[in-house]
């Protein structure tokens, strides 16, 4: 699927939120500026989160509990190793009672759940992004009718 603005990327996230369930983990990969945080804002909006959603670049994790389920927004860009993640106790949020969304999952590959949804965002123009979805492990098809990712 291709989006042509930050708002379209957020709307895609909103539609995705409608099929996510507690315990789901979504991985976002892509270069800096590819729209990962915009997609996360859309997921949060789709879950009914009322707080302002900011990138957790420096805090590593932002927790939002105002939506229909807790939303755990991770950014692992600054992590040096999985050990750092485990020391902070953040691995407990993956597969827990809410939806976990992880930016830069490649920084801590061993902490990634076996069953997850991987979204790759690729910049294709000044405002356009190609977004591809891949289920990993036993993660169910989030879009069997082709209504989210086309």
C-alpha positions as CSV (number, residue, x, y, z in Angstrom):
1,X,0.0,0.0,0.0
2,X,1.2,3.5,-0.7
3,X,0.3,6.5,1.4
4,X,0.8,10.1,0.1
5,X,0.8,12.1,3.3
6,X,1.4,11.9,7.0
7,X,-2.4,11.9,7.5
8,X,-2.9,9.0,5.1
9,X,-0.2,7.1,7.1
10,X,-2.1,7.9,10.3
11,X,-5.4,6.7,8.8
12,X,-3.7,3.4,7.8
13,X,-2.7,3.1,11.5
14,X,-6.2,3.8,12.6
15,X,-7.6,1.0,10.3
16,X,-5.0,-1.4,11.6
17,X,-5.9,-0.6,15.2
18,X,-9.4,-1.9,14.5
19,X,-8.1,-5.5,14.0
20,X,-5.4,-5.5,16.7
21,X,-6.0,-7.5,19.9
22,X,-4.5,-7.5,23.4
23,X,-1.2,-9.2,23.3
24,X,-0.4,-8.3,19.7
25,X,3.0,-6.9,18.8
26,X,3.6,-4.8,15.7
27,X,7.1,-4.1,14.4
28,X,7.9,-1.0,12.4
29,X,11.0,-0.9,10.2
30,X,12.2,1.8,7.9
31,X,14.7,4.6,7.7
32,X,14.6,7.8,9.8
33,X,11.7,9.9,8.5
34,X,9.9,7.0,6.9
35,X,6.7,7.6,8.9
36,X,7.0,5.1,11.7
37,X,5.9,7.5,14.4
38,X,3.0,8.8,12.2
39,X,1.8,5.2,11.8
40,X,2.0,4.8,15.6
41,X,0.0,7.9,16.1
42,X,-2.7,6.5,13.9
43,X,-2.8,3.2,15.8
44,X,-3.1,5.1,19.0
45,X,-5.9,7.2,17.6
46,X,-7.6,4.0,16.4
47,X,-7.4,2.6,19.9
48,X,-9.0,5.7,21.3
49,X,-5.9,7.1,23.0
50,X,-6.6,10.6,24.1
51,X,-3.1,11.7,25.1
52,X,-0.7,13.4,22.7
53,X,1.4,10.6,21.2
54,X,5.1,11.5,21.0
55,X,8.0,9.5,19.8
56,X,9.7,7.6,22.7
57,X,13.2,8.2,21.2
58,X,14.7,9.1,24.6
59,X,12.4,7.3,27.0
60,X,12.4,4.0,25.0
61,X,8.8,3.4,26.0
62,X,5.6,5.5,26.2
63,X,2.6,3.9,27.9
64,X,-0.9,5.1,27.0
65,X,-3.8,3.7,29.0
66,X,-6.7,5.9,27.9
67,X,-7.8,3.7,24.9
68,X,-9.8,0.5,24.6
69,X,-6.6,-1.4,25.6
70,X,-3.2,-0.2,26.8
71,X,-0.9,0.9,24.0
72,X,2.8,0.4,24.5
73,X,4.9,2.4,22.0
74,X,8.6,1.4,22.0
75,X,11.5,3.0,20.2
76,X,14.6,0.8,20.4
77,X,16.9,3.0,18.3
78,X,19.1,4.0,21.3
79,X,19.4,0.5,22.9
80,X,22.8,-1.1,22.7
81,X,21.6,-4.7,23.4
82,X,18.7,-6.9,24.5
83,X,20.2,-6.9,28.0
84,X,19.4,-3.2,28.3
85,X,15.8,-3.9,27.5
86,X,15.5,-6.8,30.0
87,X,17.2,-4.7,32.7
88,X,14.5,-2.1,32.3
89,X,11.8,-4.7,32.5
90,X,10.2,-3.6,29.3
91,X,10.1,-7.1,27.8
92,X,7.0,-7.7,30.1
93,X,5.0,-5.4,27.9
94,X,5.4,-7.5,24.7
95,X,2.6,-10.0,24.4
96,X,0.9,-8.6,27.5
97,X,-2.5,-7.1,28.1
98,X,-2.2,-4.4,25.5
99,X,-0.9,-3.6,22.0
100,X,2.8,-3.2,21.7
101,X,4.3,-1.3,18.8
102,X,8.0,-1.3,18.3
103,X,10.1,1.1,16.2
104,X,13.6,-0.1,15.3
105,X,13.1,-3.8,16.4
106,X,16.3,-4.8,14.6
107,X,18.2,-3.2,17.5
108,X,17.1,-6.0,19.8
109,X,16.2,-9.0,17.6
110,X,16.2,-11.5,20.4
111,X,13.5,-9.6,22.3
112,X,11.1,-9.7,19.4
113,X,8.2,-12.1,20.0
114,X,8.0,-15.2,17.7
115,X,4.4,-14.2,16.6
116,X,4.1,-10.6,15.4
117,X,3.2,-8.3,12.5
118,X,6.1,-6.6,10.7
119,X,5.4,-3.4,8.7
120,X,8.1,-2.0,6.5
121,X,7.9,1.7,5.6
122,X,9.9,2.8,2.5
123,X,10.1,6.4,1.4
124,X,9.1,6.6,-2.3
125,X,8.8,10.3,-2.6
126,X,8.7,13.6,-0.6
127,X,5.4,12.7,0.9
128,X,4.8,9.1,-0.3
129,X,5.5,5.9,1.6
130,X,5.2,2.3,0.5
131,X,4.0,0.1,3.5
132,X,4.3,-3.6,3.3
133,X,3.0,-6.1,5.9
134,X,4.4,-9.5,6.8
135,X,3.0,-11.9,9.4
136,X,5.7,-13.6,11.4
137,X,5.3,-16.9,13.2
138,X,1.6,-17.7,13.9
139,X,0.4,-14.1,13.8
140,X,-3.0,-14.1,12.1
141,X,-3.6,-12.3,8.8
142,X,-4.7,-8.8,9.9
143,X,-6.2,-8.0,6.5
144,X,-7.8,-11.1,4.9
145,X,-10.2,-8.9,2.9
146,X,-7.5,-6.5,1.7
147,X,-9.2,-3.5,3.3
148,X,-6.3,-2.2,5.3
149,X,-3.2,-2.7,3.0
150,X,-5.0,-3.0,-0.3
